[in-house]
Amino acid sequence: MKVENFLIGFSIALCGNHHLARAQQDFKLSDYNTNTCTGAGENYVFINTSVECAEAADALELPKGGADLVEFPFVDFYVNYPIYCSITSGRAYFNGHSIGAGEENSAPICKYVAPVLAGGDPHFYGFNGIAYSFQAMCDTILFVSETAQLLSHVRLTRKDKYSYIEFFAFKVSQDVLEFHSSDGKALINGEEISFVDHKSQSKESFTLTKSVEGKEKKVVVYDINLFDENHNRRVEVRVNLRHNAIYIALKGNFPSDMMGMLGNPADNTKLLSRDGFENSIPKDVNLELNHFGQSWQVLDTDPKLFQESREPQFPARCHFETPSQSVSGTMNGNIRGGRRRRLYEQEEKLVVTPEEAAAACGRNGGGISKQEACIMDVVAFGDIELADEPFYSI
């Protein structure tokens, strides 16, 4: 098959210069006399390396505990002070032990980790700011980590002129959760979960909490709190029943061996395909995007997470739009210009006009790329209230 036939439906955007030093607001103090990052705010996590602790101290203009190194001065009494990076009596120290406790004159120094997202017509906002869209129909690996025993599959479905995440499966240790977009149901190990008597369900490696949001209570929210060691890892699954699509957010400090459609936390220059460096995609060059997406299709040798199979299944490849409808290339601040033009030309068939969508999406506070993704999705889904989805403003 010719290369151009593979490229259908893919585009990529660069979200900021990640070679620049961290801004000061990326680091914050948590509450004094605590041993958590809760006081710093949502999406703040521990700084668990002395190198990054020194960087945080410089950014916050704090003197360090040692001459050139950030080091904990009270090794024999480490349990009495916060773990990892903290301020103690006005100076920054690093406690390499993993126990710790709150101390009156100490506060943890925490870092902001932006949520990693997937949703809409599917847009992927991966680790280190790499963002792209992939309109296809197939099962793909959203993320996988051997060290954390995490594995996730998303089932992408095409409808009319757009795609969306119809099912989301998430394996934590030995347990498999599955979420359905049509009815908002959740399953654990193939059994539907009942929340009638309890607002949450707990397993050995996670707690699952359910809530309902939206004016019409049409958004089912599942919060998966992972039992990890001081990483504040959470996975939020939002099922929008107005248009039957799933939105996913990873929050917290995930391990460096994470791979998949959301990229790799340890590599801020590439989207690594399944076979590694050979077919890597540089962030600043729009090359062979088809290899990246196709490489993460669920294979017949991969674990099966979904209860039921659906075509296409490997060795059949992902289904895309026809070449006459395709658009690929960099976003560069204008999300898939050809795609938007095609939607504009069919405006009379849409419930929401691009102008109405732009007005609604302009109020959500998201960046340029997310506002443009919002406009495109509001028009495609024909739902003006979709602009209020947190996915477009985080």
Buried (B, 14 or more C-beta within 10 A) or exposed (E): EEEEEBBBBBBBBBBEEEEEEBEEEBBBBBBBEBBBBBBBEEBBBBBBBBEBBBBBBBBBEBEBBBEEEBBBEBEEEBEBBBBBBBBBEEBBBBBBEEEBBBBEEBBBBBBBBBBBBBBBBBBBBBBBBBBBBBBBBBBBBBBBBEEBBBBBBBBBBBBEBBBBBBBBBBBBBEBBBBBBBEEBEBBBEEEEBEBEEEEBBEBEBBBBBBEEBBEEEBBBBBBBBBEBEBBBBBBBBBBBBBBBBBBBBBBBBBBEBBBBBBBBBEBBBBBBBBEEEEBBBEBEEBEBBBBBBBBBBBEEEBEBBBEEEEEBBBEEBBBBBEEEBBBBBBBEEEBBBEBBEBBEEEEEEBEBBBEBBBEBBEEBEBBEBBBBBBBBBBBBBBBBBBBBBBBBBB
